[in-house]
Amino acid sequence: MKKRMVVGLLWGICGYVVAVEASYFLTLLLSSNMHDRSLVAAMNSAFVFGPGGAVAAFAVCMVRMGRRRRLIAAV
């Protein structure tokens, strides 16, 4: 169980970083705001899309790893 959580947290951190970088550049590219475009991109990336990416990556990792039960061989 510990290993699953550690791997899930690592995937969550990676998901956060990827989501922040992608959403920052997409917001800069697609935003119609002319005055503070970089501020909007930074805040949305750090506080909206980043945590969403982290939760999504963590959930995908937990589902993919699944529960692994050890078969107990009856002797």
N, C-alpha and C positions, 0 to 999 in steps of 0.2 A: 504494500500500500504506500509506503514511503517513497519508493522508487517512482511509482505512478504519479504521485503529487509533484515530485521534483521535476520529472520530465514534463508534466503538464505546465508547471510554472515557467520552465525554460521556453516552452512553446508559446506561452502567453506573452512573455517578454519579447520574443522574436516577432510575434504577431503585432504587438504594440508598435515596435519600431517600423515594421513594413507598412502598417496602416498609416502611421504618422507621416512617413516620407511620401507615400503615394498620395494621400489626401492633401498634403501641403502643396505639392506641385500641381495637382489637378485643380485645387482652389485658385492658385495663382493664374492658371491657364484659363479657367472658365468663369471666374468671378467678374461681375459687371461693376463692382465697387471700385471707384477710381481714387478715392482719398486715402484709405488705409487698407489696401488689399493685402499687404504682407501681414498686418496685425490680425486681420480676419482669418487668414490662412493659418497662422500660427496657433491662434486660440481654438479654432475648430479642429485642427489636427490634434492638438494636445489634449483637449478636454471632451471631444465628441467622438471622432473617428478612431483615435488611438485606443481608448478603453474598449470600444466596440470590437476592434480588431483583436485585442488581447483576450476578451471573453470568447470570441469566435474561435480563435486558435486553441485556447484551453479546452473548449468543448469538443472540438474536432479531435484533439489529442486523446481526450478521455474516451471518446467513443471508439476511436481506432484501436486504442490499446485494449479496451474491453476488460472484462474480468477473466482472469486466467485462473482456473481452478486446478489444483493438483489432484491427479487421480491417486487415490490411496489404494494400493494393491493389497488385497486381503491375502495374508500368508497362511 
